Amino acid sequence: MKSHTFDPTVLREYDIRGIIGQTLGPADAYAIGRGFATMLRGAGGRKVAVGYDGRTSSPELEAALITGLAASGVDVVRIGMGPTPMLYYAEASMEDVQGGIQITGSHNPANYNGFKMVFLGRPFFGADIQELGRRAAAGEWIDGSGTSERREILEAYVERLTQGLAGIDTASLADLKIGWDAGNGAAGPALELLVQKLPGEHHTLFTQVDGTFPNHHPDPTEEKNLADLKALVAAKNLDFGIAFDGDGDRIGAIDGEGRVIWGDQLLMIYAEDLLAQTPGSTIIADVKASRALFDHVSRLGGHPVMWKTGHSLIKSKMKELSAPLAGEMSGHVFFAHQYYGFDDALYAAVRLIAASARLGRSVTELRGAMPALVNTPELRFQVDESRKFAVVEEVRDRLSAAGAAVDATDGVRVSTADGWWLLRASNTQDVLVARAESDDQAGLDRLMEQIDAQLAASGLQRGPQAGH
């Protein structure tokens, strides 16, 4: 194969993703390998770690990817099946490795798959991914003959996760009772190993990896996918429950009363724990996060920073600001404090146990103390790809001209006496995303009216909900 043209839908802002047999297949994986290896060698790298999730299409893509990497002279360390953060850990901890590629469809339906990449210790996204496409189309690949070896890393990775409890008297956690739902995703085997090493009593669900996801879709940010975990926590009278997405880089949680602890609320708990240890720290959250989080960080003497949505964008901002902690509404949580700065839901789960212990309050008490704000979930609705960014610009320009309080970090986030609302264009789909939050329902209704009025002024209306 001398050159390759990707389907235009698969080269996304943060990663590469497509539908197996339709927009993504082994030829794409091979071309990604050739391009990534060529770019890595040009930057002085020679060795890449490769892992994959539990999807049925992953082994075939792995084989083609490795062939492509080797054909451009890069040596491959195969770490096998596991969660995406295990691949990130391999890249961060193996001294002879300069890059990493995880084959994963994340939380997409079973017929999707894709690739998440790390390059010389930084996220590989945006222009990097477009460069892969340009090189493939032009056939700009260097030739070589790389090697491939297998390394077992699961035990070392899980052992590293347990260090999240460092300094805590584990005897004090002996009575803790926790429920876990791996959703048949790639985190299952690591989770089974982890709970054996943790203090307390643990009940696990769906740790058997199954790429068809027979029990429920592995996306813990949708409350309907937490039904089994809620039932388990209630039936066994557990302290709280943790759920993972398909590739283990996003966390979901519920307290002992079955209340969801959303991504920004988890970050409130982590922030309180962290700021007690490292006062005055910068903590980053995406534009979809609650005002309560930013206020909470300020009140505790921290420096809150609102940033763009997207795990690659957040990781890059963390490095720029040397922030020890960051998180997204979607459940990506990033610890650079005593960890590597990548999003790891298994490590975040261990740090939730640690935070509760250090703060001396149960997870249910921490959740119960949060302000009772009224907010919408993430509202996603279909807009033509050619219009989505233009609409956001039109809204921003109209509001700015009217003197509204607009934050344009990522889309438009508008603050009013009733609270705030957000409208942004998805970087990965032909959808607009809206969210609003107020102190009461009447305020929320007024905010939603503002969103609808702005959409109408751009010739749109909030149509049927688009899926993830």
Secondary structure, 3 states (H helix, E strand, C coil): CCCCCCCCCCECCCCEEEEECCCECHHHHHHHHHHHHHHHHHCCCCEEEEEECCCCCHHHHHHHHHHHHHHCCCEEEEEEECCHHHHHHHHHHCCCCCEEEEECCCCCCCCEEEEEEEECCEECCCHHHHHHHHHHHHCCCCCCCCCEEECCCHHHHHHHHHHHHCCCCHHHHCCCEEEEECCCCCCHHHHHHHHHHCCCEEEEECCCCCCCCCCCCCCCCCHHHHHHHHHHHHHHCCCEEEEECCCCCCEEEEECCCCEECHHHHHHHHHHHHHHHCCCCEEEEECCCCHHHHHHHHHCCCEEEEECCCHHHHHHHHHHHCCCEEECCCCCEEECCCCCCCECHHHHHHHHHHHHHHHCCCHHHHHHCCCCCEECCCEEEECCHHHHHHHHHHHHHHHHHCCCEEECCCCEEEEECCEEEEEEECCCCCEEEEEEEECCHHHHHHHHHHHHHHHHHCCCCCCCECCC
